[in-house]
Structure formats: structure tokens, C-alpha cells
Amino acid sequence: MHMKSVRAAALAAAATVTLPKDININDTSSIRSVASTLAWELMAWYSGNVTNTPTTIAVFPEPYYWWEAGAAWGAMLDYSHYTGDSSYDDVISQALLSQVGPKFDFMVPEHYGSEGNDDQAFWSFAILNAAERNFPQPEDSIPPWLDIAVNIWNTMVARWNTTTCGGGLPWQIFESNPNGMSYKNSVSNGGFFQMSARLARATGNNTYLEWAQKVWDWSEAVGFVDSNFNVYDGADGKNNCAVVNKLSFSYAQGIYLYGAAVLYNYTDGNQTWGDRTMSLLKAADSYFSPYPNSTNVMFEHACEPYGLCNNDMKSFKGYLSRFMWAATRMMPSTLPRVQTLLNASAVAAANACSGGENGTVCGQKWYVGGFDGVTGLGQQMTALETVQGLLAQEVAAPFKAGQIKHVKGVENPSSSSTVPIVSMTSTVLAPASTSTAAPSVTATPSSSIKLSAAGGSFVDWKLTALLFLGSGSVLGFA
């Protein structure tokens, strides 16, 4: 089905269209209607199922990188699950299946130029969404979603690198992207942590649990997760991760948060994982309430107030919303705090989606009380994830081992995946040296610096006190 007809069907499915600014978060029909409108606007950015070529299928046009397409399909899987609207399911399936790669592990030759460990992780989140919800897998020639997720994990575990920093995944995969080969970032490692946690729960195989614990211990030891459970961007292996880049983004906080919540659920309420989950949630407060008149409204604290967010960063809030809502299904005691934060943020996000000819296009800054004129794919996605998550308590929680259909139409006959996984050693290697000292900072807004972004491309950033200059490291963006 072409996108124009899909979008038309989606609009027709809503008997009445509620403008986002008119949302009633206490009315599920209102939430569904607004989510439908936001999803429609998100999909307006996509035409790959119409052009249907190897370079356009599943991805969004420049300036959006391959990783953000994976994030968008994860958001659309959430939309399908939370609202029950299957209008886009065929398009979602086509997109996901087109990117599996020759070895069914999302190592996609077409996108090697922009594929790092964190990029692959974001596609894995979408695949795990599909597996944990028994999302239809229509291609008999391609393995089930769960097997694909295991394949992805196997490629990542083989890249765990103990030659620097005592372990960890580097930002990049290929030497052709040299700017991130020495940098070890929290999103790559947090992504691997969350994948391990979710695969443990989805398969019942405790090797994944052991690896999740290993990655967590390493993340704490190296200083990516500090004593207050703030998650920082990363560190450079060239100096053995001795100085941590204290720049922090909402999506990294959310990735670790959900991984910890899944482990709490999988371990039947283990107190350690419960405490970690609640502490990560508490640390997430730094991404809310930027000003006295915007209490509990989410913002990207590293860049939004300074006008410094690039296209990647404009989507980050959506992943914190996604994983906060998801955490409530793994650890119900998180629900009151999550609702306090995200109910207010959903209303603010909906109010920010009042631009465009029809009053349905989203802006970036939710705390301004309306549409700020800064539009894009990320802005639509962040609002959609925050709004549709209001329905998270109305639908089934992610399925676990014994509930996931391992093959098309057949229940998984065992509690573990039939795809072999790489074994691990039990030793957790600590880095040779760590430092919790804050990096040096420079605040000269008129200056500029080129920082490495996805795929070896570059984005201009003005220097502010946010920039990490301590060891001349690049910043690890997805």
C-alpha cells in the first residue's frame, strides 16, 4: 500500500480528529485521536515505500541518518501497539525487513558509512519491540524477530573491546569511521545493556543476564553512570577513559533506565535492580522543569536552552519518554512518578504541535507554551512517543519467554532462543584508571568547533560550557 493511501486510511480510521492542542489526557479516545494525528504527520516525512529503492526504502530523507529511521520505526511499533491502529503495520514490516542485511543481523552494507554500535542498537530496539509484542512477521524466508535480535546481539558482543578502558563497546564499528573508533560512548554500551536485559527476559537464557550485569558494572566502574545515577556521554580510549565526558543527554538516561527496569522484572523484583531503576528515574529529573512556569515539562538540557540541538538531538526526548513509559510495565512502582512527569510533558508536547496549515505540526521546545516554528522528524517523534505512552497501561505488557511466538504462528517451544549465542567470561574488567573530575569548560559563544557526528559527517557547534575539551575528545552522538 502506498503511503498516501496508508495515511488516508489512518485519517479515515479516526471518526473525529482531535487537534493536539485540544488533547484530554483523561480520555483515551482523545489520546488515540491525537496520537493518530501525530503519527500521520510523522509518516508524512517518509516516502520510501513509494520510491521503493535500496537507497530510500526504510530511511528518511537527509539530513536524517539511518539510526533515526530505526528509532522512528520503533516509535511506529509503539503507535500500533498502544492505539491498536494497524494502518501502518505493512509499511513498518516492509521497512524493518528491508534492513536485516545478508546475515539477518542489521549489518547493512548500504549503510556501513553511518552504522555504529549505537545505530545498530536503535534498530535492535525496534526488532525487540516487534518480538515482544508478537508483531506479525510476514516473510518466511527471514528469521523470526527474536532470532534477528539474537543475531544483532551476537555481532555486538564480539566487539566488546578490553584493549582500552577495561572493556566496553566503541562508538563506531568500522575503521573507515575513525573519529569514533577510540571513543566509548554510553549509548552504545547502554544499548547493549538494554538488549542483554530484554533478551534475558525474552528467552530465559541467563547468559544475557550475566552480560547485562557485566555491562552495568563496567559502566559504573568507568564512570558513565555516576554515584547519583546520572548517565554521561562517554570517554576516550586513547587515555584509557581516564576523563569522562560529562555531557549528558536524555536518551542515554532512558536507555539505562529501561534496561534496569527489565532486569527488575526478570529477576522477580530483585532489590538491587529496583533501587537502580528508581535512582535512574530520579536522576532523570534533570531533564524536566527548565523554568518555574514549566514544571514537569521535558527538555533536552544540554542544548535546547542554548539553541544548540542538532537534528539527532531534537529526537532524544522521545526515547526518554518511550523508555519511561515502558519501565512502568516492568516496575509498576515507577508509575506515579512517571505519570507526574510525562502527563505534564504530554500536554506541553501536544500544545507544541499546533503549527502548520492544519495545526498539527510539532515544534521543538515544549516549555514555550505553543509552537516554536522549529519542525522536523525528531520533533514529531518526541511528541508522538510522549502522548501515545499515556495508553501504556491499557495494553499488554511486553511478552517474555514462553509467550513470544518464535516462528510464524507457532509458540516458542523452549524458554531460550535456538540461535547460538557467544559465551562470556565471568570476570568483569575494571578500567586501569578512572576519574570523576569534571572536564575543563570554556564559554565563548562566538567560537565554533567541528564535532564528529554519525557516519563521519560533521556538525557545527558553538562552544559553550557544555563542550567537553578535557582531552580533545569528540562527542559520541548516535
C-alpha positions in Angstrom: 0.0 0.0 0.0 1.4 3.4 -0.9 2.0 5.9 1.8 -0.7 8.3 0.5 -3.3 5.6 0.8 -2.0 4.4 4.1 -2.1 7.9 5.6 -5.6 8.5 4.1 -6.8 5.2 5.7 -5.3 6.3 9.0 -7.1 9.6 9.0 -10.4 7.9 7.9 -10.0 5.5 10.8 -10.4 8.4 13.2 -14.1 9.3 13.3 -13.2 12.6 14.7 -9.8 14.2 14.6 -8.7 16.0 17.8 -6.2 18.7 17.3 -3.2 18.1 19.5 -3.7 21.3 21.5 -7.1 20.1 22.5 -6.0 16.8 24.0 -7.7 15.5 27.1 -5.3 13.2 28.8 -8.0 11.7 30.9 -9.9 10.5 27.8 -8.4 7.5 25.9 -10.3 8.3 22.7 -8.8 11.8 22.8 -5.3 10.4 23.3 -5.8 7.9 20.4 -7.1 10.6 18.1 -4.1 12.9 18.9 -1.7 10.1 18.6 -3.2 9.2 15.2 -2.7 12.8 14.0 0.9 12.9 15.3 1.7 9.6 13.6 0.2 10.8 10.4 2.5 13.9 10.5 5.5 11.7 11.3 4.8 9.4 8.3 4.5 12.5 6.1 8.3 12.6 6.3 8.5 9.1 4.7 8.2 8.1 1.1 10.5 5.1 0.8 7.6 2.7 0.3 6.6 4.7 -2.8 10.1 5.2 -4.3 11.0 1.6 -3.1 14.7 1.7 -4.0 17.6 0.3 -2.0 18.7 3.8 -1.0 15.3 5.1 0.0 13.4 2.2 1.5 13.0 2.3 5.3 15.0 5.5 5.6 14.1 9.2 5.9 15.5 11.9 3.6 18.5 13.9 4.5 19.5 15.2 7.0 18.3 12.2 8.9 20.7 9.3 9.4 20.0 5.6 9.2 19.8 5.2 13.0 16.9 7.7 13.3 14.9 5.7 10.9 15.3 2.7 13.2 14.1 4.9 16.0 11.1 6.1 14.0 10.0 2.6 13.2 10.3 1.8 16.9 8.0 4.7 17.6 5.6 3.5 15.0 5.6 0.0 16.5 4.7 1.7 19.8 1.9 3.5 18.0 0.5 0.3 16.6 0.6 -1.4 20.0 -0.7 1.4 22.2 -3.5 2.6 19.9 -4.5 -0.7 18.2 -4.4 1.1 14.8 -2.8 -1.3 12.3 -2.9 1.1 9.4 0.9 1.4 9.1 1.8 -2.2 10.0 2.5 -3.3 6.5 4.8 -0.3 5.9 6.6 -0.9 9.3 7.2 -4.6 8.4 8.5 -3.7 4.9 10.9 -1.2 6.4 12.2 -3.5 9.1 12.6 -6.5 6.8 14.4 -4.4 4.2 17.2 -3.7 6.6 18.0 -7.1 8.0 21.2 -7.4 5.9 22.7 -10.5 4.3 23.2 -12.2 7.7 20.0 -11.1 9.3 21.8 -9.1 11.9 21.2 -5.5 10.7 24.7 -5.1 9.5 23.5 -3.4 6.3 26.2 -2.8 3.6 24.1 0.0 2.1 24.5 1.9 5.4 28.0 0.9 6.6 29.1 4.5 6.2 26.8 5.6 9.0 26.5 2.4 11.1 28.0 2.5 14.6 27.3 0.3 17.6 24.7 2.8 18.8 23.0 3.0 15.4 22.6 -0.8 15.3 21.3 -0.8 18.9 18.5 1.5 17.9 17.3 -0.8 15.2 17.6 -3.7 17.7 15.2 -1.8 20.0 12.6 -1.8 17.2 13.2 -5.5 16.5 12.8 -6.3 20.1 9.6 -4.3 20.2 8.3 -6.5 17.4 9.4 -9.7 19.1 8.0 -8.8 22.5 4.6 -8.0 21.0 4.3 -10.9 18.5 4.2 -8.3 15.8 3.4 -10.2 12.5 6.5 -11.4 10.6 5.2 -12.0 7.1 8.4 -13.2 5.4 9.0 -17.0 5.8 12.4 -16.6 4.2 13.6 -14.3 7.0 14.1 -15.5 10.6 11.6 -14.5 13.3 12.1 -11.2 15.1 13.6 -12.8 18.2 16.2 -14.6 16.2 17.2 -11.4 14.4 17.6 -9.7 17.8 19.9 -12.5 18.9 21.9 -12.2 15.7 22.3 -8.5 16.4 23.5 -9.2 19.9 26.0 -11.7 18.7 27.6 -9.2 16.4 27.8 -6.7 19.2 29.2 -9.0 21.9 32.0 -9.9 19.6 33.1 -6.2 19.5 33.4 -5.9 23.3 36.9 -4.4 23.5 39.2 -4.9 26.5 42.3 -3.4 24.9 41.3 0.0 26.4 39.2 1.1 29.4 39.0 -2.5 30.6 36.1 -3.3 28.2 33.2 -1.6 26.5 32.0 -1.1 23.0 33.5 1.7 20.9 31.2 4.2 19.3 32.0 3.1 15.8 32.3 -0.3 14.1 34.4 0.3 11.0 37.9 1.8 10.7 36.5 3.8 7.8 34.8 5.9 10.5 37.9 6.6 12.5 36.6 9.5 14.6 34.7 7.2 16.9 36.9 4.1 17.0 38.6 5.1 20.2 35.6 6.8 21.8 33.5 4.6 24.0 30.0 6.1 24.5 27.2 5.4 26.9 24.6 4.9 24.2 26.4 2.0 22.5 27.1 0.4 25.8 23.7 1.3 27.3 22.1 -0.1 24.2 24.0 -3.4 24.6 23.0 -3.4 28.3 19.3 -2.9 27.4 19.5 -5.5 24.6 21.0 -8.0 27.0 18.3 -7.4 29.6 15.5 -7.7 27.2 16.9 -10.9 25.6 17.3 -12.4 29.0 13.6 -11.8 29.7 12.5 -12.8 26.1 14.5 -16.1 26.0 15.0 -17.1 29.7 18.7 -17.6 28.9 20.8 -16.3 31.8 23.9 -15.7 29.7 22.2 -12.5 28.7 21.6 -11.6 32.3 25.3 -12.2 33.1 26.2 -9.9 30.2 23.8 -7.2 31.3 25.4 -7.3 34.8 28.8 -7.1 33.2 28.0 -4.1 31.1 26.4 -2.3 34.1 29.4 -3.0 36.3 31.7 -1.7 33.6 29.6 1.4 33.0 29.7 2.2 36.8 33.4 1.5 37.0 34.4 3.6 34.1 32.1 6.5 35.3 29.5 6.5 32.6 26.9 6.1 35.4 27.9 8.1 38.4 27.1 7.7 42.1 23.9 9.8 41.6 22.9 7.7 38.6 23.4 10.5 36.0 24.4 8.9 32.7 27.3 10.7 30.9 28.2 10.6 27.2 31.4 8.6 27.2 35.2 8.7 27.3 38.2 8.4 25.0 40.1 5.1 25.0 43.2 7.0 23.9 43.7 7.9 27.6 42.1 4.7 28.9 38.8 6.5 29.6 40.6 8.4 32.4 38.4 11.5 31.9 34.7 11.1 31.4 32.8 13.5 29.1 30.2 14.9 31.4 27.9 16.0 28.6 24.6 14.2 29.2 21.5 13.5 27.0 18.1 12.3 27.8 18.1 9.2 25.6 21.1 7.7 27.4 19.4 8.1 30.7 16.3 6.4 29.3 18.2 3.5 27.8 19.8 2.5 31.0 16.6 3.2 32.9 14.6 0.7 30.9 17.3 -1.9 30.9 17.4 -1.8 34.7 13.6 -2.0 34.9 13.5 -5.0 32.7 16.1 -6.7 34.9 14.0 -5.9 38.0 11.1 -7.7 36.3 13.1 -10.6 35.0 14.7 -11.2 38.4 11.3 -11.2 40.2 11.8 -7.9 41.9 15.5 -8.0 42.8 16.0 -5.1 45.2 19.3 -4.0 43.6 17.8 -3.6 40.2 14.8 -1.9 41.8 17.0 0.6 43.5 18.9 1.2 40.4 15.8 1.8 38.4 14.4 4.2 40.9 17.7 6.1 41.1 18.0 6.4 37.3 14.4 7.7 37.3 15.2 10.2 40.0 18.3 11.4 38.1 16.1 11.9 35.0 14.5 14.9 36.9 17.3 17.0 35.3 15.5 16.7 32.0 12.3 18.3 33.4 11.2 21.7 34.6 13.5 24.1 32.8 11.8 27.2 34.2 9.4 28.0 37.1 6.5 28.2 34.7 7.2 24.9 33.0 7.1 22.4 35.9 7.5 18.8 34.9 7.9 19.7 31.2 10.7 17.7 29.5 13.6 19.5 27.8 17.0 18.5 26.4 19.1 20.2 29.0 22.4 20.1 27.1 21.2 22.0 24.0 17.6 23.3 24.0 18.0 26.4 26.1 21.1 27.4 24.1 19.7 26.8 20.6 22.4 24.2 20.0 20.4 21.0 19.3 21.3 19.3 16.0 18.8 17.0 14.2 19.8 14.0 16.2 19.4 15.7 19.5 15.9 17.0 18.6 14.7 13.4 18.8 16.3 12.4 22.1 13.4 13.4 24.4 11.2 10.8 22.6 13.4 7.9 23.7 13.4 9.0 27.3 9.6 9.2 27.1 9.4 5.8 25.4 11.6 4.1 28.0 10.0 5.8 31.0 6.5 4.6 29.9 7.9 1.2 29.1 9.5 1.0 32.6 6.1 1.3 34.2 5.1 -2.0 32.8 8.3 -3.7 34.1 8.3 -2.0 37.5 4.8 -0.6 38.4 6.1 1.4 41.4 7.6 3.8 38.9 4.2 4.7 37.5 3.3 7.6 39.9 6.5 9.5 39.2 6.4 8.8 35.5 2.9 10.0 35.2 3.7 13.1 37.2 6.4 14.0 34.7 5.0 12.7 31.4 1.4 13.7 31.9 2.5 17.3 32.1 5.0 16.8 29.3 2.4 15.2 27.0 0.1 18.2 27.4 3.0 20.6 26.7 4.1 18.5 23.7 0.6 18.5 22.3 0.4 22.2 22.7 3.7 22.5 20.8 2.2 20.5 17.9 0.0 23.4 16.8 1.9 24.6 13.7 1.4 24.1 10.0 -1.6 24.7 7.9 -3.7 22.3 9.9 -2.4 23.0 13.4 -0.8 19.5 13.7 2.9 20.1 13.1 5.2 19.9 16.1 7.8 22.3 17.3 10.9 21.6 19.4 10.6 23.4 22.7 7.6 22.3 24.8 8.2 24.8 27.5 7.3 27.8 25.4 3.6 27.2 25.7 2.9 26.6 22.0 4.5 26.1 18.6 8.1 27.5 18.3 8.4 27.0 14.5 11.3 24.5 14.7 10.0 21.5 12.9 11.4 18.1 11.9 11.1 14.3 12.1 12.5 14.3 15.6 10.0 16.8 16.8 7.1 14.7 15.6 8.6 11.6 17.1 9.2 13.0 20.5 5.7 14.3 20.8 4.2 11.0 19.5 6.1 8.8 22.0 5.2 11.1 24.9 1.5 11.2 24.0 0.9 7.6 23.0 2.6 6.4 26.1 -0.4 7.7 28.1 -2.0 4.5 26.8 0.7 2.2 28.1 -1.4 0.9 31.0 -4.3 0.0 28.6 -2.4 -2.7 26.6 -0.5 -5.9 27.3 3.0 -5.7 28.8 5.9 -7.0 26.6 5.7 -10.8 26.3 8.5 -12.9 27.8 9.9 -16.4 27.3 7.1 -18.8 26.7 4.8 -16.1 25.3 6.8 -15.0 22.3 6.0 -16.7 19.0 9.4 -17.9 18.0 8.3 -18.7 14.4 5.3 -17.5 12.4 2.2 -18.7 14.1 3.9 -21.1 16.4 4.7 -20.6 20.1 8.3 -20.8 21.0 8.8 -24.4 22.1 11.5 -23.7 24.6 12.5 -21.0 27.0 15.6 -20.0 25.1 16.4 -18.9 21.6 17.6 -21.6 19.2 20.2 -19.2 17.8 23.5 -19.8 19.4 25.0 -17.0 21.5 28.5 -16.1 22.3 29.6 -17.3 25.8 31.1 -14.9 28.3 33.7 -15.0 31.0 32.5 -14.2 34.5 35.3 -11.7 35.2 34.3 -8.0 35.0 37.3 -6.0 34.0 37.6 -2.6 35.6 39.4 0.2 33.7 43.0 0.9 34.6 42.2 4.3 35.8 39.0 6.4 36.2 38.3 10.0 37.1 35.2 11.7 38.3 36.8 15.1 37.9 34.7 17.5 35.8 36.2 18.4 32.4 37.6 21.8 31.8 35.0 24.1 30.2 35.1 27.2 28.0 32.2 29.6 27.5 32.8 31.5 24.3 29.6 31.5 22.3 31.1 33.3 19.4 33.6 30.5 18.7 32.8 27.3 16.9 34.1 23.8 16.7 33.6 20.8 14.4 32.4 17.8 16.3 32.1 14.3 14.8 28.6 13.1 14.1 27.1 9.9 12.7 28.7 8.4 9.7 31.9 10.5 9.9 29.9 13.6 9.0 30.3 16.8 10.9 28.1 19.3 12.5 29.0 22.8 13.7 28.6 23.6 17.3 29.2 26.8 19.1 31.4 26.5 22.1 29.6 26.7 25.4 30.3 25.4 28.9 28.7 22.2 27.7 31.5 21.2 25.4 34.0 18.6 26.5 37.5 19.8 25.9 39.5 18.0 28.6 41.2 15.5 26.3 40.3 16.8 22.9 37.8 14.0 22.5 35.0 14.0 20.1 31.4 13.8 21.3 29.6 10.5 20.9 26.3 11.1 19.2 24.1 8.3 17.8 
